[in-house]
Amino acid sequence: MSTLESNIALLSTIPEEFQGTIHTYLVNLCADNPFKPMSANEILEELAESRACYERGEGKDFFAAIDEIRNEYGI
């Protein structure tokens, strides 16, 4: 069974009274998604901009950033 078939089978088990609410939620989730599809060139442009910021000292060390997140959320 494919992922699509599994999802359809799961959705068909949801009572009809809730299907409209779920549909509305999913439509809003997709519409409000701040991450638009990007082409390979757009990804590479963002990567080049990110590297330039890091080279100017505008970035954080990865491990330092992870440590801050761990401390903030108690992980």
mmCIF file of the N, C-alpha and C atoms, coordinates in Angstrom:
data_MODEL
# 
_entry.id   MODEL 
# 
loop_
_atom_site.group_PDB 
_atom_site.id 
_atom_site.type_symbol 
_atom_site.label_atom_id 
_atom_site.label_alt_id 
_atom_site.label_comp_id 
_atom_site.label_asym_id 
_atom_site.label_entity_id 
_atom_site.label_seq_id 
_atom_site.pdbx_PDB_ins_code 
_atom_site.Cartn_x 
_atom_site.Cartn_y 
_atom_site.Cartn_z 
_atom_site.occupancy 
_atom_site.B_iso_or_equiv 
_atom_site.pdbx_formal_charge 
_atom_site.auth_seq_id 
_atom_site.auth_comp_id 
_atom_site.auth_asym_id 
_atom_site.auth_atom_id 
_atom_site.pdbx_PDB_model_num 
ATOM 1   N N  . MET A 1 1  ? 0.848   -1.176 0.000  1.00 0.00 ? 1  MET A N  1 
ATOM 2   C CA . MET A 1 1  ? 0.000   0.000  0.000  1.00 0.00 ? 1  MET A CA 1 
ATOM 3   C C  . MET A 1 1  ? 0.896   1.242  0.000  1.00 0.00 ? 1  MET A C  1 
ATOM 4   N N  . SER A 1 2  ? 0.604   2.172  -0.883 1.00 0.00 ? 2  SER A N  1 
ATOM 5   C CA . SER A 1 2  ? 1.393   3.399  -0.962 1.00 0.00 ? 2  SER A CA 1 
ATOM 6   C C  . SER A 1 2  ? 1.012   4.353  0.175  1.00 0.00 ? 2  SER A C  1 
ATOM 7   N N  . THR A 1 3  ? 1.813   5.377  0.350  1.00 0.00 ? 3  THR A N  1 
ATOM 8   C CA . THR A 1 3  ? 1.516   6.382  1.374  1.00 0.00 ? 3  THR A CA 1 
ATOM 9   C C  . THR A 1 3  ? 0.186   7.064  1.080  1.00 0.00 ? 3  THR A C  1 
ATOM 10  N N  . LEU A 1 4  ? -0.052  7.380  -0.180 1.00 0.00 ? 4  LEU A N  1 
ATOM 11  C CA . LEU A 1 4  ? -1.309  8.015  -0.563 1.00 0.00 ? 4  LEU A CA 1 
ATOM 12  C C  . LEU A 1 4  ? -2.491  7.109  -0.224 1.00 0.00 ? 4  LEU A C  1 
ATOM 13  N N  . GLU A 1 5  ? -2.379  5.839  -0.569 1.00 0.00 ? 5  GLU A N  1 
ATOM 14  C CA . GLU A 1 5  ? -3.457  4.896  -0.272 1.00 0.00 ? 5  GLU A CA 1 
ATOM 15  C C  . GLU A 1 5  ? -3.674  4.764  1.229  1.00 0.00 ? 5  GLU A C  1 
ATOM 16  N N  . SER A 1 6  ? -2.591  4.749  1.988  1.00 0.00 ? 6  SER A N  1 
ATOM 17  C CA . SER A 1 6  ? -2.706  4.668  3.446  1.00 0.00 ? 6  SER A CA 1 
ATOM 18  C C  . SER A 1 6  ? -3.411  5.891  4.008  1.00 0.00 ? 6  SER A C  1 
ATOM 19  N N  . ASN A 1 7  ? -3.039  7.066  3.504  1.00 0.00 ? 7  ASN A N  1 
ATOM 20  C CA . ASN A 1 7  ? -3.668  8.299  3.971  1.00 0.00 ? 7  ASN A CA 1 
ATOM 21  C C  . ASN A 1 7  ? -5.150  8.341  3.628  1.00 0.00 ? 7  ASN A C  1 
ATOM 22  N N  . ILE A 1 8  ? -5.495  7.917  2.428  1.00 0.00 ? 8  ILE A N  1 
ATOM 23  C CA . ILE A 1 8  ? -6.902  7.896  2.022  1.00 0.00 ? 8  ILE A CA 1 
ATOM 24  C C  . ILE A 1 8  ? -7.687  6.916  2.893  1.00 0.00 ? 8  ILE A C  1 
ATOM 25  N N  . ALA A 1 9  ? -7.091  5.768  3.152  1.00 0.00 ? 9  ALA A N  1 
ATOM 26  C CA . ALA A 1 9  ? -7.758  4.776  4.011  1.00 0.00 ? 9  ALA A CA 1 
ATOM 27  C C  . ALA A 1 9  ? -7.964  5.340  5.416  1.00 0.00 ? 9  ALA A C  1 
ATOM 28  N N  . LEU A 1 10 ? -6.973  6.031  5.936  1.00 0.00 ? 10 LEU A N  1 
ATOM 29  C CA . LEU A 1 10 ? -7.095  6.630  7.266  1.00 0.00 ? 10 LEU A CA 1 
ATOM 30  C C  . LEU A 1 10 ? -8.167  7.713  7.275  1.00 0.00 ? 10 LEU A C  1 
ATOM 31  N N  . LEU A 1 11 ? -8.134  8.587  6.279  1.00 0.00 ? 11 LEU A N  1 
ATOM 32  C CA . LEU A 1 11 ? -9.125  9.661  6.215  1.00 0.00 ? 11 LEU A CA 1 
ATOM 33  C C  . LEU A 1 11 ? -10.547 9.134  6.086  1.00 0.00 ? 11 LEU A C  1 
ATOM 34  N N  . SER A 1 12 ? -10.712 8.008  5.426  1.00 0.00 ? 12 SER A N  1 
ATOM 35  C CA . SER A 1 12 ? -12.056 7.457  5.256  1.00 0.00 ? 12 SER A CA 1 
ATOM 36  C C  . SER A 1 12 ? -12.633 6.923  6.563  1.00 0.00 ? 12 SER A C  1 
ATOM 37  N N  . THR A 1 13 ? -11.794 6.730  7.574  1.00 0.00 ? 13 THR A N  1 
ATOM 38  C CA . THR A 1 13 ? -12.282 6.250  8.869  1.00 0.00 ? 13 THR A CA 1 
ATOM 39  C C  . THR A 1 13 ? -12.741 7.383  9.775  1.00 0.00 ? 13 THR A C  1 
ATOM 40  N N  . ILE A 1 14 ? -12.457 8.627  9.386  1.00 0.00 ? 14 ILE A N  1 
ATOM 41  C CA . ILE A 1 14 ? -12.831 9.790  10.199 1.00 0.00 ? 14 ILE A CA 1 
ATOM 42  C C  . ILE A 1 14 ? -14.320 10.059 10.002 1.00 0.00 ? 14 ILE A C  1 
ATOM 43  N N  . PRO A 1 15 ? -15.035 10.237 11.098 1.00 0.00 ? 15 PRO A N  1 
ATOM 44  C CA . PRO A 1 15 ? -16.472 10.526 10.965 1.00 0.00 ? 15 PRO A CA 1 
ATOM 45  C C  . PRO A 1 15 ? -16.713 11.755 10.085 1.00 0.00 ? 15 PRO A C  1 
ATOM 46  N N  . GLU A 1 16 ? -17.775 11.693 9.302  1.00 0.00 ? 16 GLU A N  1 
ATOM 47  C CA . GLU A 1 16 ? -18.079 12.749 8.342  1.00 0.00 ? 16 GLU A CA 1 
ATOM 48  C C  . GLU A 1 16 ? -18.229 14.115 9.009  1.00 0.00 ? 16 GLU A C  1 
ATOM 49  N N  . GLU A 1 17 ? -18.726 14.132 10.236 1.00 0.00 ? 17 GLU A N  1 
ATOM 50  C CA . GLU A 1 17 ? -18.926 15.410 10.939 1.00 0.00 ? 17 GLU A CA 1 
ATOM 51  C C  . GLU A 1 17 ? -17.625 16.155 11.203 1.00 0.00 ? 17 GLU A C  1 
ATOM 52  N N  . PHE A 1 18 ? -16.484 15.426 11.208 1.00 0.00 ? 18 PHE A N  1 
ATOM 53  C CA . PHE A 1 18 ? -15.188 16.056 11.465 1.00 0.00 ? 18 PHE A CA 1 
ATOM 54  C C  . PHE A 1 18 ? -14.394 16.316 10.188 1.00 0.00 ? 18 PHE A C  1 
ATOM 55  N N  . GLN A 1 19 ? -14.800 15.716 9.097  1.00 0.00 ? 19 GLN A N  1 
ATOM 56  C CA . GLN A 1 19 ? -14.026 15.835 7.862  1.00 0.00 ? 19 GLN A CA 1 
ATOM 57  C C  . GLN A 1 19 ? -13.944 17.276 7.361  1.00 0.00 ? 19 GLN A C  1 
ATOM 58  N N  . GLY A 1 20 ? -15.011 18.036 7.483  1.00 0.00 ? 20 GLY A N  1 
ATOM 59  C CA . GLY A 1 20 ? -15.005 19.431 7.050  1.00 0.00 ? 20 GLY A CA 1 
ATOM 60  C C  . GLY A 1 20 ? -14.025 20.266 7.857  1.00 0.00 ? 20 GLY A C  1 
ATOM 61  N N  . THR A 1 21 ? -14.010 20.038 9.174  1.00 0.00 ? 21 THR A N  1 
ATOM 62  C CA . THR A 1 21 ? -13.091 20.770 10.047 1.00 0.00 ? 21 THR A CA 1 
ATOM 63  C C  . THR A 1 21 ? -11.648 20.440 9.693  1.00 0.00 ? 21 THR A C  1 
ATOM 64  N N  . ILE A 1 22 ? -11.369 19.174 9.463  1.00 0.00 ? 22 ILE A N  1 
ATOM 65  C CA . ILE A 1 22 ? -10.019 18.749 9.107  1.00 0.00 ? 22 ILE A CA 1 
ATOM 66  C C  . ILE A 1 22 ? -9.622  19.326 7.751  1.00 0.00 ? 22 ILE A C  1 
ATOM 67  N N  . HIS A 1 23 ? -10.541 19.313 6.813  1.00 0.00 ? 23 HIS A N  1 
ATOM 68  C CA . HIS A 1 23 ? -10.263 19.870 5.484  1.00 0.00 ? 23 HIS A CA 1 
ATOM 69  C C  . HIS A 1 23 ? -9.915  21.356 5.594  1.00 0.00 ? 23 HIS A C  1 
ATOM 70  N N  . THR A 1 24 ? -10.710 22.097 6.355  1.00 0.00 ? 24 THR A N  1 
ATOM 71  C CA . THR A 1 24 ? -10.449 23.530 6.540  1.00 0.00 ? 24 THR A CA 1 
ATOM 72  C C  . THR A 1 24 ? -9.084  23.756 7.168  1.00 0.00 ? 24 THR A C  1 
ATOM 73  N N  . TYR A 1 25 ? -8.759  22.953 8.182  1.00 0.00 ? 25 TYR A N  1 
ATOM 74  C CA . TYR A 1 25 ? -7.455  23.076 8.835  1.00 0.00 ? 25 TYR A CA 1 
ATOM 75  C C  . TYR A 1 25 ? -6.320  22.842 7.842  1.00 0.00 ? 25 TYR A C  1 
ATOM 76  N N  . LEU A 1 26 ? -6.434  21.789 7.040  1.00 0.00 ? 26 LEU A N  1 
ATOM 77  C CA . LEU A 1 26 ? -5.370  21.471 6.085  1.00 0.00 ? 26 LEU A CA 1 
ATOM 78  C C  . LEU A 1 26 ? -5.228  22.546 5.009  1.00 0.00 ? 26 LEU A C  1 
ATOM 79  N N  . VAL A 1 27 ? -6.339  23.083 4.551  1.00 0.00 ? 27 VAL A N  1 
ATOM 80  C CA . VAL A 1 27 ? -6.287  24.154 3.544  1.00 0.00 ? 27 VAL A CA 1 
ATOM 81  C C  . VAL A 1 27 ? -5.590  25.372 4.133  1.00 0.00 ? 27 VAL A C  1 
ATOM 82  N N  . ASN A 1 28 ? -5.956  25.744 5.366  1.00 0.00 ? 28 ASN A N  1 
ATOM 83  C CA . ASN A 1 28 ? -5.319  26.894 6.013  1.00 0.00 ? 28 ASN A CA 1 
ATOM 84  C C  . ASN A 1 28 ? -3.847  26.632 6.282  1.00 0.00 ? 28 ASN A C  1 
ATOM 85  N N  . LEU A 1 29 ? -3.511  25.422 6.669  1.00 0.00 ? 29 LEU A N  1 
ATOM 86  C CA . LEU A 1 29 ? -2.119  25.066 6.924  1.00 0.00 ? 29 LEU A CA 1 
ATOM 87  C C  . LEU A 1 29 ? -1.286  25.263 5.664  1.00 0.00 ? 29 LEU A C  1 
ATOM 88  N N  . CYS A 1 30 ? -1.800  24.816 4.548  1.00 0.00 ? 30 CYS A N  1 
ATOM 89  C CA . CYS A 1 30 ? -1.073  24.949 3.287  1.00 0.00 ? 30 CYS A CA 1 
ATOM 90  C C  . CYS A 1 30 ? -1.015  26.410 2.835  1.00 0.00 ? 30 CYS A C  1 
ATOM 91  N N  . ALA A 1 31 ? -2.089  27.155 3.036  1.00 0.00 ? 31 ALA A N  1 
ATOM 92  C CA . ALA A 1 31 ? -2.133  28.550 2.589  1.00 0.00 ? 31 ALA A CA 1 
ATOM 93  C C  . ALA A 1 31 ? -1.218  29.430 3.429  1.00 0.00 ? 31 ALA A C  1 
ATOM 94  N N  . ASP A 1 32 ? -1.081  29.112 4.718  1.00 0.00 ? 32 ASP A N  1 
ATOM 95  C CA . ASP A 1 32 ? -0.285  29.934 5.617  1.00 0.00 ? 32 ASP A CA 1 
ATOM 96  C C  . ASP A 1 32 ? 1.176   29.492 5.700  1.00 0.00 ? 32 ASP A C  1 
ATOM 97  N N  . ASN A 1 33 ? 1.547   28.497 4.940  1.00 0.00 ? 33 ASN A N  1 
ATOM 98  C CA . ASN A 1 33 ? 2.906   27.968 4.991  1.00 0.00 ? 33 ASN A CA 1 
ATOM 99  C C  . ASN A 1 33 ? 3.897   29.015 4.476  1.00 0.00 ? 33 ASN A C  1 
ATOM 100 N N  . PRO A 1 34 ? 4.828   29.458 5.326  1.00 0.00 ? 34 PRO A N  1 
ATOM 101 C CA . PRO A 1 34 ? 5.776   30.481 4.886  1.00 0.00 ? 34 PRO A CA 1 
ATOM 102 C C  . PRO A 1 34 ? 6.871   29.938 3.965  1.00 0.00 ? 34 PRO A C  1 
ATOM 103 N N  . PHE A 1 35 ? 6.948   28.624 3.820  1.00 0.00 ? 35 PHE A N  1 
ATOM 104 C CA . PHE A 1 35 ? 8.003   28.018 3.011  1.00 0.00 ? 35 PHE A CA 1 
ATOM 105 C C  . PHE A 1 35 ? 7.460   27.670 1.640  1.00 0.00 ? 35 PHE A C  1 
ATOM 106 N N  . LYS A 1 36 ? 7.774   28.517 0.678  1.00 0.00 ? 36 LYS A N  1 
ATOM 107 C CA . LYS A 1 36 ? 7.299   28.279 -0.687 1.00 0.00 ? 36 LYS A CA 1 
ATOM 108 C C  . LYS A 1 36 ? 8.225   27.286 -1.379 1.00 0.00 ? 36 LYS A C  1 
ATOM 109 N N  . PRO A 1 37 ? 7.717   26.596 -2.383 1.00 0.00 ? 37 PRO A N  1 
ATOM 110 C CA . PRO A 1 37 ? 8.596   25.729 -3.164 1.00 0.00 ? 37 PRO A CA 1 
ATOM 111 C C  . PRO A 1 37 ? 9.699   26.566 -3.812 1.00 0.00 ? 37 PRO A C  1 
ATOM 112 N N  . MET A 1 38 ? 10.903  26.022 -3.850 1.00 0.00 ? 38 MET A N  1 
ATOM 113 C CA . MET A 1 38 ? 12.039  26.769 -4.393 1.00 0.00 ? 38 MET A CA 1 
ATOM 114 C C  . MET A 1 38 ? 12.722  25.945 -5.480 1.00 0.00 ? 38 MET A C  1 
ATOM 115 N N  . SER A 1 39 ? 13.253  26.657 -6.448 1.00 0.00 ? 39 SER A N  1 
ATOM 116 C CA . SER A 1 39 ? 14.036  25.997 -7.485 1.00 0.00 ? 39 SER A CA 1 
ATOM 117 C C  . SER A 1 39 ? 15.448  25.757 -6.943 1.00 0.00 ? 39 SER A C  1 
ATOM 118 N N  . ALA A 1 40 ? 16.202  24.949 -7.635 1.00 0.00 ? 40 ALA A N  1 
ATOM 119 C CA . ALA A 1 40 ? 17.585  24.681 -7.231 1.00 0.00 ? 40 ALA A CA 1 
ATOM 120 C C  . ALA A 1 40 ? 18.393  25.975 -7.221 1.00 0.00 ? 40 ALA A C  1 
ATOM 121 N N  . ASN A 1 41 ? 18.166  26.843 -8.204 1.00 0.00 ? 41 ASN A N  1 
ATOM 122 C CA . ASN A 1 41 ? 18.896  28.111 -8.258 1.00 0.00 ? 41 ASN A CA 1 
ATOM 123 C C  . ASN A 1 41 ? 18.561  29.004 -7.065 1.00 0.00 ? 41 ASN A C  1 
ATOM 124 N N  . GLU A 1 42 ? 17.298  29.033 -6.657 1.00 0.00 ? 42 GLU A N  1 
ATOM 125 C CA . GLU A 1 42 ? 16.910  29.844 -5.501 1.00 0.00 ? 42 GLU A CA 1 
ATOM 126 C C  . GLU A 1 42 ? 17.575  29.321 -4.220 1.00 0.00 ? 42 GLU A C  1 
ATOM 127 N N  . ILE A 1 43 ? 17.633  28.017 -4.085 1.00 0.00 ? 43 ILE A N  1 
ATOM 128 C CA . ILE A 1 43 ? 18.291  27.412 -2.918 1.00 0.00 ? 43 ILE A CA 1 
ATOM 129 C C  . ILE A 1 43 ? 19.772  27.784 -2.897 1.00 0.00 ? 43 ILE A C  1 
ATOM 130 N N  . LEU A 1 44 ? 20.423  27.678 -4.052 1.00 0.00 ? 44 LEU A N  1 
ATOM 131 C CA . LEU A 1 44 ? 21.845  28.018 -4.133 1.00 0.00 ? 44 LEU A CA 1 
ATOM 132 C C  . LEU A 1 44 ? 22.091  29.502 -3.852 1.00 0.00 ? 44 LEU A C  1 
ATOM 133 N N  . GLU A 1 45 ? 21.173  30.376 -4.305 1.00 0.00 ? 45 GLU A N  1 
ATOM 134 C CA . GLU A 1 45 ? 21.300  31.808 -4.024 1.00 0.00 ? 45 GLU A CA 1 
ATOM 135 C C  . GLU A 1 45 ? 21.195  32.072 -2.522 1.00 0.00 ? 45 GLU A C  1 
ATOM 136 N N  . GLU A 1 46 ? 20.234  31.419 -1.856 1.00 0.00 ? 46 GLU A N  1 
ATOM 137 C CA . GLU A 1 46 ? 20.097  31.598 -0.409 1.00 0.00 ? 46 GLU A CA 1 
ATOM 138 C C  . GLU A 1 46 ? 21.314  31.058 0.330  1.00 0.00 ? 46 GLU A C  1 
ATOM 139 N N  . LEU A 1 47 ? 21.847  29.953 -0.142 1.00 0.00 ? 47 LEU A N  1 
ATOM 140 C CA . LEU A 1 47 ? 23.038  29.382 0.471  1.00 0.00 ? 47 LEU A CA 1 
ATOM 141 C C  . LEU A 1 47 ? 24.226  30.334 0.324  1.00 0.00 ? 47 LEU A C  1 
ATOM 142 N N  . ALA A 1 48 ? 24.387  30.924 -0.852 1.00 0.00 ? 48 ALA A N  1 
ATOM 143 C CA . ALA A 1 48 ? 25.487  31.874 -1.073 1.00 0.00 ? 48 ALA A CA 1 
ATOM 144 C C  . ALA A 1 48 ? 25.325  33.093 -0.159 1.00 0.00 ? 48 ALA A C  1 
ATOM 145 N N  . GLU A 1 49 ? 24.098  33.577 -0.005 1.00 0.00 ? 49 GLU A N  1 
ATOM 146 C CA . GLU A 1 49 ? 23.847  34.719 0.884  1.00 0.00 ? 49 GLU A CA 1 
ATOM 147 C C  . GLU A 1 49 ? 24.150  34.339 2.336  1.00 0.00 ? 49 GLU A C  1 
ATOM 148 N N  . SER A 1 50 ? 23.762  33.148 2.725  1.00 0.00 ? 50 SER A N  1 
ATOM 149 C CA . SER A 1 50 ? 24.026  32.682 4.087  1.00 0.00 ? 50 SER A CA 1 
ATOM 150 C C  . SER A 1 50 ? 25.525  32.565 4.348  1.00 0.00 ? 50 SER A C  1 
ATOM 151 N N  . ARG A 1 51 ? 26.247  32.034 3.397  1.00 0.00 ? 51 ARG A N  1 
ATOM 152 C CA . ARG A 1 51 ? 27.707  31.905 3.554  1.00 0.00 ? 51 ARG A CA 1 
ATOM 153 C C  . ARG A 1 51 ? 28.376  33.272 3.655  1.00 0.00 ? 51 ARG A C  1 
ATOM 154 N N  . ALA A 1 52 ? 27.894  34.223 2.856  1.00 0.00 ? 52 ALA A N  1 
ATOM 155 C CA . ALA A 1 52 ? 28.456  35.574 2.897  1.00 0.00 ? 52 ALA A CA 1 
ATOM 156 C C  . ALA A 1 52 ? 28.214  36.205 4.269  1.00 0.00 ? 52 ALA A C  1 
ATOM 157 N N  . CYS A 1 53 ? 27.028  36.013 4.833  1.00 0.00 ? 53 CYS A N  1 
ATOM 158 C CA . CYS A 1 53 ? 26.735  36.540 6.173  1.00 0.00 ? 53 CYS A CA 1 
ATOM 159 C C  . CYS A 1 53 ? 27.658  35.910 7.204  1.00 0.00 ? 53 CYS A C  1 
ATOM 160 N N  . TYR A 1 54 ? 27.864  34.621 7.089  1.00 0.00 ? 54 TYR A N  1 
ATOM 161 C CA . TYR A 1 54 ? 28.732  33.921 8.044  1.00 0.00 ? 54 TYR A CA 1 
ATOM 162 C C  . TYR A 1 54 ? 30.169  34.436 7.940  1.00 0.00 ? 54 TYR A C  1 
ATOM 163 N N  . GLU A 1 55 ? 30.639  34.644 6.711  1.00 0.00 ? 55 GLU A N  1 
ATOM 164 C CA . GLU A 1 55 ? 32.000  35.141 6.508  1.00 0.00 ? 55 GLU A CA 1 
ATOM 165 C C  . GLU A 1 55 ? 32.189  36.554 7.056  1.00 0.00 ? 55 GLU A C  1 
ATOM 166 N N  . ARG A 1 56 ? 31.106  37.335 7.103  1.00 0.00 ? 56 ARG A N  1 
ATOM 167 C CA . ARG A 1 56 ? 31.169  38.685 7.682  1.00 0.00 ? 56 ARG A CA 1 
ATOM 168 C C  . ARG A 1 56 ? 31.037  38.638 9.204  1.00 0.00 ? 56 ARG A C  1 
ATOM 169 N N  . GLY A 1 57 ? 30.922  37.445 9.753  1.00 0.00 ? 57 GLY A N  1 
ATOM 170 C CA . GLY A 1 57 ? 30.796  37.301 11.201 1.00 0.00 ? 57 GLY A CA 1 
ATOM 171 C C  . GLY A 1 57 ? 29.389  37.511 11.725 1.00 0.00 ? 57 GLY A C  1 
ATOM 172 N N  . GLU A 1 58 ? 28.405  37.439 10.843 1.00 0.00 ? 58 GLU A N  1 
ATOM 173 C CA . GLU A 1 58 ? 27.025  37.661 11.237 1.00 0.00 ? 58 GLU A CA 1 
ATOM 174 C C  . GLU A 1 58 ? 26.313  36.374 11.645 1.00 0.00 ? 58 GLU A C  1 
ATOM 175 N N  . GLY A 1 59 ? 27.032  35.273 11.672 1.00 0.00 ? 59 GLY A N  1 
ATOM 176 C CA . GLY A 1 59 ? 26.418  33.997 12.023 1.00 0.00 ? 59 GLY A CA 1 
ATOM 177 C C  . GLY A 1 59 ? 26.946  33.475 13.336 1.00 0.00 ? 59 GLY A C  1 
ATOM 178 N N  . LYS A 1 60 ? 26.318  32.407 13.801 1.00 0.00 ? 60 LYS A N  1 
ATOM 179 C CA . LYS A 1 60 ? 26.754  31.754 15.030 1.00 0.00 ? 60 LYS A CA 1 
ATOM 180 C C  . LYS A 1 60 ? 27.376  30.409 14.684 1.00 0.00 ? 60 LYS A C  1 
ATOM 181 N N  . ASP A 1 61 ? 28.261  29.984 15.536 1.00 0.00 ? 61 ASP A N  1 
ATOM 182 C CA . ASP A 1 61 ? 28.791  28.644 15.417 1.00 0.00 ? 61 ASP A CA 1 
ATOM 183 C C  . ASP A 1 61 ? 27.644  27.655 15.640 1.00 0.00 ? 61 ASP A C  1 
ATOM 184 N N  . PHE A 1 62 ? 27.573  26.621 14.839 1.00 0.00 ? 62 PHE A N  1 
ATOM 185 C CA . PHE A 1 62 ? 26.493  25.642 14.913 1.00 0.00 ? 62 PHE A CA 1 
ATOM 186 C C  . PHE A 1 62 ? 26.361  25.059 16.314 1.00 0.00 ? 62 PHE A C  1 
ATOM 187 N N  . PHE A 1 63 ? 27.469  24.641 16.879 1.00 0.00 ? 63 PHE A N  1 
ATOM 188 C CA . PHE A 1 63 ? 27.412  23.985 18.187 1.00 0.00 ? 63 PHE A CA 1 
ATOM 189 C C  . PHE A 1 63 ? 26.998  24.963 19.287 1.00 0.00 ? 63 PHE A C  1 
ATOM 190 N N  . ALA A 1 64 ? 27.396  26.229 19.158 1.00 0.00 ? 64 ALA A N  1 
ATOM 191 C CA . ALA A 1 64 ? 26.968  27.235 20.125 1.00 0.00 ? 64 ALA A CA 1 
ATOM 192 C C  . ALA A 1 64 ? 25.456  27.460 20.027 1.00 0.00 ? 64 ALA A C  1 
ATOM 193 N N  . ALA A 1 65 ? 24.944  27.500 18.804 1.00 0.00 ? 65 ALA A N  1 
ATOM 194 C CA . ALA A 1 65 ? 23.501  27.682 18.607 1.00 0.00 ? 65 ALA A CA 1 
ATOM 195 C C  . ALA A 1 65 ? 22.721  26.496 19.181 1.00 0.00 ? 65 ALA A C  1 
ATOM 196 N N  . ILE A 1 66 ? 23.212  25.286 18.953 1.00 0.00 ? 66 ILE A N  1 
ATOM 197 C CA . ILE A 1 66 ? 22.550  24.091 19.486 1.00 0.00 ? 66 ILE A CA 1 
ATOM 198 C C  . ILE A 1 66 ? 22.572  24.113 21.006 1.00 0.00 ? 66 ILE A C  1 
ATOM 199 N N  . ASP A 1 67 ? 23.697  24.508 21.595 1.00 0.00 ? 67 ASP A N  1 
ATOM 200 C CA . ASP A 1 67 ? 23.783  24.597 23.053 1.00 0.00 ? 67 ASP A CA 1 
ATOM 201 C C  . ASP A 1 67 ? 22.773  25.605 23.615 1.00 0.00 ? 67 ASP A C  1 
ATOM 202 N N  . GLU A 1 68 ? 22.593  26.736 22.937 1.00 0.00 ? 68 GLU A N  1 
ATOM 203 C CA . GLU A 1 68 ? 21.616  27.731 23.376 1.00 0.00 ? 68 GLU A CA 1 
ATOM 204 C C  . GLU A 1 68 ? 20.207  27.152 23.342 1.00 0.00 ? 68 GLU A C  1 
ATOM 205 N N  . ILE A 1 69 ? 19.895  26.430 22.274 1.00 0.00 ? 69 ILE A N  1 
ATOM 206 C CA . ILE A 1 69 ? 18.562  25.823 22.136 1.00 0.00 ? 69 ILE A CA 1 
ATOM 207 C C  . ILE A 1 69 ? 18.361  24.777 23.240 1.00 0.00 ? 69 ILE A C  1 
ATOM 208 N N  . ARG A 1 70 ? 19.359  23.950 23.471 1.00 0.00 ? 70 ARG A N  1 
ATOM 209 C CA . ARG A 1 70 ? 19.262  22.933 24.523 1.00 0.00 ? 70 ARG A CA 1 
ATOM 210 C C  . ARG A 1 70 ? 19.028  23.577 25.886 1.00 0.00 ? 70 ARG A C  1 
ATOM 211 N N  . ASN A 1 71 ? 19.779  24.629 26.178 1.00 0.00 ? 71 ASN A N  1 
ATOM 212 C CA . ASN A 1 71 ? 19.609  25.305 27.462 1.00 0.00 ? 71 ASN A CA 1 
ATOM 213 C C  . ASN A 1 71 ? 18.233  25.959 27.581 1.00 0.00 ? 71 ASN A C  1 
ATOM 214 N N  . GLU A 1 72 ? 17.778  26.587 26.493 1.00 0.00 ? 72 GLU A N  1 
ATOM 215 C CA . GLU A 1 72 ? 16.498  27.272 26.528 1.00 0.00 ? 72 GLU A CA 1 
ATOM 216 C C  . GLU A 1 72 ? 15.335  26.318 26.752 1.00 0.00 ? 72 GLU A C  1 
ATOM 217 N N  . TYR A 1 73 ? 15.392  25.141 26.125 1.00 0.00 ? 73 TYR A N  1 
ATOM 218 C CA . TYR A 1 73 ? 14.279  24.206 26.206 1.00 0.00 ? 73 TYR A CA 1 
ATOM 219 C C  . TYR A 1 73 ? 14.547  23.020 27.144 1.00 0.00 ? 73 TYR A C  1 
ATOM 220 N N  . GLY A 1 74 ? 15.680  23.050 27.831 1.00 0.00 ? 74 GLY A N  1 
ATOM 221 C CA . GLY A 1 74 ? 15.975  22.005 28.799 1.00 0.00 ? 74 GLY A CA 1 
ATOM 222 C C  . GLY A 1 74 ? 16.158  20.633 28.181 1.00 0.00 ? 74 GLY A C  1 
ATOM 223 N N  . ILE A 1 75 ? 16.764  20.625 27.030 1.00 0.00 ? 75 ILE A N  1 
ATOM 224 C CA . ILE A 1 75 ? 16.980  19.345 26.332 1.00 0.00 ? 75 ILE A CA 1 
ATOM 225 C C  . ILE A 1 75 ? 18.290  18.735 26.760 1.00 0.00 ? 75 ILE A C  1 
# 
